[in-house]
Amino acid sequence: MTIQYKNQGINLTTTGTASVLTCPTSATFLIRQVQVDNSSGSPVNLSVQVTDTSASTTYSISRKAIAANTVSNIITQTLVLEGGDILKMTAGTANEIQGIISYAQLDRSQENG
């Protein structure tokens, strides 16, 4: 098993739901931090969802008004994404939310058997 520490940038340019991180089918993600910045002068509503592809279901995991000119942590504990799962975000205002996702990728694609 290989463990890689990674990060993924976020830039929500629309008010539609955006897939911000998709776990490969041969891996598991351990997400330690999702940090977002609202660079506008007004609060922005942010909704975060996880799509569990094995159950064909999307679950809401956070709804938060991000205050103006504020950086906010979205998760407080480790979030696990299994192979094929998708982390999604929806912003109430376009072009105001940016951030970063920090995670470990546990990859089994190089294993025999």
Beta strands, then each sheet from edge to edge (+ up, - down):
strand 1: 2-12
strand 2: 18-22
strand 3: 27-38
strand 4: 44-52
strand 5: 57-66
strand 6: 70-73
strand 7: 79-81
strand 8: 86-91
strand 9: 97-107
sheet 1: 1+ 9- 3+ 6-
sheet 2: 1+ 9- 3+ 7-
sheet 3: 2+ 8- 4+ 5-
end
